[in-house]
């Protein structure tokens, strides 16, 4: 059993070190500045964020943490919070982008001005993204954030997350995060 674990661990680290976000940085930036940037101005994205930002503006940190705890508890078998979010119109749009993406996109989710999920193509492991660099960098700086290559448990792929700010005029209203399957990115 110990040998199997060591072999699996070795394979993981070999794949992880072989796939570096830097190797794909130019392609990921090009994807961000063209395709993904175009999605951020779609009416369904902007309207959903405008509405959700009004609804979540008054939430305290304790409220946000409670929602995140509820979400995490629902990830195994579903529940009203996850089910309602997956059923909204923005989530339907994001699911269609993943389906049309020729396996390049492993997941897409949009978060509001508080870092809370507003729409997603599938269940994320948590509801509040505001404590993570994939939200903090684009929302705090207005810049693209390209994460490290990681194995994502929710999508079962080696991916790199690319996050962009979403603006309405000059105002930041949210963030879009796209999990990019690097194997399929190179094939397209």
C-alpha angles and dihedrals in degrees: 000000000000090000092051090051092049092049091049092047091049092050091049093052092045092054093042094051093042091055110060124173087225090065089059100032096111092048092045093049091048090050091048095048095047119024101020094041088055092056092056093068096050112124094237091056096047095042093048092050093045090054097041093048088058091049096047100038093096098047116121123220088256090053091051093048090049091052090049091050090050090050093050090050090051096050093087099053109001130250142187097292095050094037094052093048094047089050097054123107095249091055089052090053092048091048089054091052090053091046092050094044099088091238092302093113116059094178141351126197135170123211130196131234090283094050094254120140113261098173137353143179093229141353114302120208091245139020100219114064094167093099093058132082091237086070102025097055100050094037095044098042106020088235134123115264120207113192131208122277107266142162105253112211095199093056100025092227139111102248147156119224117225116196129190133182117250115219136190102202104315094333121101108228103167149324134261118211121194123191106216118201100220095203091058094039089065091049094057 
